[in-house]
């Protein structure tokens, strides 16, 4: 019951961050708000919604900033027991920016 309450709180926070991000589509806070929503949806175990927003993040961010969203997608897929999709996201992460810190984490995650 406690875990379910925590997941609900994360889902509520994610909804709030997503609404704020949508209100700031052209504002400088948009990427940060969207990223917080992505993380909160993942914490609430709503991996599909987290990945949908990660795709939006990838579409609006410069190439060098995309690996962290791809790494999050890989973790979401892994948690949702979709290993092939997780591996694909990890490979894209490393291919886009091999020297990005998230790419190093992606390599480690893939090795596990």
N, C-alpha and C positions, 0 to 999 in steps of 0.2 A: 504494500500500500504506500509506503514511504517513497519507493522508487517511482511509482506511478505519479505521485504528487509532484516529485521533482521533474519528471518528464513533462507534466502539464505546465509547470512554471516555465520551463525552457521553451515550450511551444508557444506560450503566451508572449514571452519575451521576443521570440522569433517573429511572431505576427506583428508586434509593435515595431521592431526594427525594419521589417519589410515595408510596413506602411510608411514609416519615416523615410526610408530609401525611395519609395515611389513618389513621395512628396518632394523629394530633392533630386529628381532625375538629372537635372543639369547643374546641380550644386556641387561644391567641392566636397561635401560630406557624403555624397552618394556611395562611393566605393567602400568607405568605412562602415556605413550603416548596412549596406548589402552584405559585407563580409561578416558582420556580427549576426545578421539574420541566418546566414549560411551555417555558422558555427552553432547557433542555438537550435536550429532545426536538426542538426546532426546530434546534438546532445539529447534532444527529445526523441531520438530514434526515428525521426521522419526523414529517412535517407533520400527518398524520392524528391521531396520538396527541397532539401538541401542541395541536391544535384541540379535541380531545375534552376535554382538561384545561382549556383556555381557556373552554370552555362551562361547566364546573363552576365556574371562577373567577367568571365573569359571574353565575352563579346565586346565589352566596353573598356577593358583594360589593355594597356600596351603589352606587347608580347612578353617582356621581361617580368611583368607582374602576374602572369597567368599560371605559373607553376604551382603556387600555393593552392589555387582553386582546383587544379588537376589532382594534386595530392589529396585534398579533402575528398574529392569525388572517389578516388581510389579507396580511401578508408571507408567511405560510405558503402561502396560496392562490396568491399570485403565484409563489413558488418552485416550487409544484407545477403551474404553468402552468394555473391556473384563474382567469383574469382577471375573469370576471363575478362569481364568488364573492368575490374580493378587493375588487372595487368595492363590492359590497353591504356587506361588513364595514366598509369605509372610510366609507361613507355613514351606517351605524349609529353608528359612532364619533363622527362630527361631530354627528349629531342628538342623541345622548344628553347630551353635555356640550361644547357648542361652545367653551367657554373653557378646557378641559382641555389641558395641554401635548401630550398624545397626539393631540388633535384637530388641533392645528396641524401636527404631524408627518404626520398622515393626509392633510391637504390637500396638503402638499408631495409625499407619496408618490403621491397620486392624479394629480398634475400631471405626473409623470414618464412 
